[in-house]
Amino acid sequence: MSERQPVDVAVGVLIDADDRFLLTSRPEGKVYAGHWEFPGGKLEAGESVEQALRRELHEELGITIGPAVPWKVEIVDYPHARVRLHFCKVLHWQGAFEMRERQQMAWQTLPVQVGPVLPGTVPVLGWLAAERGFTGATH
Ligand SMILES: Nc1nc2c([nH]c(=O)n2[C@H]2C[C@H](O)[C@@H](COP(=O)(O)OP(=O)(O)OP(=O)(O)O)O2)c(=O)[nH]1
């Protein structure tokens, strides 16, 4: 399985002025529907991570992001695909949030109050905990 070519995914860790981060639920019809994740999606041909993230967050959430700062890269093997997740921090955006895929959104702090969290999203909570000096269960 690990020889499968990974699919690149751009993922946004939006952080607001109160240091909360945004999680969204996966819409009906997608794998892991109802699981919570950081918003994002797959790169299209010829796109950079930042371009893909800007497009996806506009399509899914209706916002226009400022800079996407590369933060961590993680490869996850799922039964449905092997993905390379490019997590970027996003501190600035414009526009009002609209859940265009009928997903849910929740601004969170640690420990996260929504669930279940997507397996590939759990490590991100650990990285945030390390940065914030948070100890204990993250979700
Ligand atoms: N957006 C996002 N995807 C994640 C996270 N963690 C994680 O393992 N993934 C996985 C789930 C999916 O296999 C893949 C993202 O693909 P997707 O199906 O959501 O992408 P997409 O919006 O382009 O979907 P589609 O148009 O192909 O339906 O990455 C995360 O925190 N955020």
Ligand as a Chemical Component Dictionary entry (heavy atoms), coordinates in Angstrom:
data_LIG
# 
_chem_comp.id                   LIG 
_chem_comp.type                 NON-POLYMER 
_chem_comp.pdbx_formal_charge   0 
_chem_comp.three_letter_code    LIG 
# 
loop_
_chem_comp_atom.comp_id 
_chem_comp_atom.atom_id 
_chem_comp_atom.alt_atom_id 
_chem_comp_atom.type_symbol 
_chem_comp_atom.charge 
_chem_comp_atom.model_Cartn_x 
_chem_comp_atom.model_Cartn_y 
_chem_comp_atom.model_Cartn_z 
_chem_comp_atom.pdbx_ordinal 
LIG N1  N1  N 0 -9.294  18.751 4.143  1  
LIG C1  C1  C 0 -8.690  17.846 4.908  2  
LIG N2  N2  N 0 -8.450  16.599 4.439  3  
LIG C2  C2  C 0 -7.852  15.748 5.271  4  
LIG C3  C3  C 0 -7.448  16.115 6.587  5  
LIG N3  N3  N 0 -6.873  15.042 7.174  6  
LIG C4  C4  C 0 -6.927  14.038 6.285  7  
LIG O1  O1  O 0 -6.506  12.907 6.458  8  
LIG N4  N4  N 0 -7.512  14.459 5.092  9  
LIG C5  C5  C 0 -7.728  13.610 3.925  10 
LIG C6  C6  C 0 -9.144  13.200 3.707  11 
LIG C7  C7  C 0 -9.218  12.998 2.197  12 
LIG O2  O2  O 0 -8.731  11.697 1.879  13 
LIG C8  C8  C 0 -8.229  14.024 1.667  14 
LIG C9  C9  C 0 -8.909  15.309 1.266  15 
LIG O3  O3  O 0 -9.645  15.058 0.151  16 
LIG P1  P1  P 0 -11.137 15.562 -0.077 17 
LIG O4  O4  O 0 -11.903 14.420 -0.597 18 
LIG O5  O5  O 0 -11.640 16.234 1.141  19 
LIG O6  O6  O 0 -10.823 16.645 -1.149 20 
LIG P2  P2  P 0 -11.719 17.427 -2.163 21 
LIG O7  O7  O 0 -12.496 18.467 -1.403 22 
LIG O8  O8  O 0 -10.796 17.882 -3.228 23 
LIG O9  O9  O 0 -12.740 16.296 -2.606 24 
LIG P3  P3  P 0 -13.408 15.916 -3.956 25 
LIG O10 O10 O 0 -13.653 17.197 -4.672 26 
LIG O11 O11 O 0 -12.436 14.986 -4.595 27 
LIG O12 O12 O 0 -14.644 15.215 -3.454 28 
LIG O13 O13 O 0 -7.338  14.292 2.760  29 
LIG C10 C10 C 0 -7.714  17.426 7.059  30 
LIG O14 O14 O 0 -7.414  17.823 8.205  31 
LIG N5  N5  N 0 -8.331  18.239 6.179  32 
# 
loop_
_chem_comp_bond.comp_id 
_chem_comp_bond.atom_id_1 
_chem_comp_bond.atom_id_2 
_chem_comp_bond.value_order 
_chem_comp_bond.pdbx_ordinal 
LIG N1  C1  SING 1  
LIG C1  N2  DOUB 2  
LIG C1  N5  SING 3  
LIG N2  C2  SING 4  
LIG C2  C3  DOUB 5  
LIG C2  N4  SING 6  
LIG C3  N3  SING 7  
LIG C3  C10 SING 8  
LIG N3  C4  SING 9  
LIG C4  O1  DOUB 10 
LIG C4  N4  SING 11 
LIG N4  C5  SING 12 
LIG C5  C6  SING 13 
LIG C5  O13 SING 14 
LIG C6  C7  SING 15 
LIG C7  O2  SING 16 
LIG C7  C8  SING 17 
LIG C8  C9  SING 18 
LIG C8  O13 SING 19 
LIG C9  O3  SING 20 
LIG O3  P1  SING 21 
LIG P1  O4  DOUB 22 
LIG P1  O5  SING 23 
LIG P1  O6  SING 24 
LIG O6  P2  SING 25 
LIG P2  O7  DOUB 26 
LIG P2  O8  SING 27 
LIG P2  O9  SING 28 
LIG O9  P3  SING 29 
LIG P3  O10 DOUB 30 
LIG P3  O11 SING 31 
LIG P3  O12 SING 32 
LIG C10 O14 DOUB 33 
LIG C10 N5  SING 34 
# 
